[in-house]
Amino acid sequence: MHQPKRWHALTGKGMCAIMWFWVLYRAKQDGPVVLGWRHPWEGHENHSHGHVHSDEVLSPTHHS
């Protein structure tokens, strides 16, 4: 077998590192959900991200 060029080896190692950083980052973010330790919607009740909850929606008769 021939030896790969240096830039091929470095590019491969760099791409491998990026892949593992991404896998570990996603495992940190989604691991408990994937393993069934919590539901995806848990932990978002107290955060205000501009979402309107069903009990906060005004009915059409309550216009200001």
N, C-alpha and C positions, 0 to 999 in steps of 0.2 A: 504494500500500500504506500502511496505517496503521502508526504506530509502536507497538511493544509497550509495555505499562506497565512502569514501572521495576522493580517486584517480579518480573515475569515474566522480565525480562532478568537480574536478579541471581540468581534461582532457577535459571535455565538455566545460567548460568556456574558457579554453585556445584555443581550436579549434574554438569556436565562435568568440573570439577576433581576431584570425588570419583571419577568413573569413571576418569580417567586415573591418579590415585593408585592405585586398585585394580588397573588393568591393569599398571602398572609394578611394583607389589608382587608380583603373581602371576608376572610375567615373571622377577623376581629369584628367586622360590621355585622355579618350575617350568620356567624357560627351558631349562636344560641337558637336562632330560628330554625336553621337546617337540622340541628340536633334535637329539636322539639322541646327545648328548655323554656321557651317563651313564644308567644304569638307575635306575628309581625306588627300588629296594631298596639301592642303594649308599650308603655313608656312614652307615648306621644300625647297623652291627655292634658298635660300641664304646659305644653309648648304652644305658643301663639305664632302660627306661621301664616296668618291671614286666612285661615280656613274658617268657614262658618259652620257651626254645629247645628243640628236639626232643631234644638230647643232655642237657638238664638235667631232663627229665621222669623222675620215678621210676616204675619199674614197679609194678604192684599188689602184688607180693610184698615190696616194701621199705618197708612202713609203719613209722613210728616209734612 
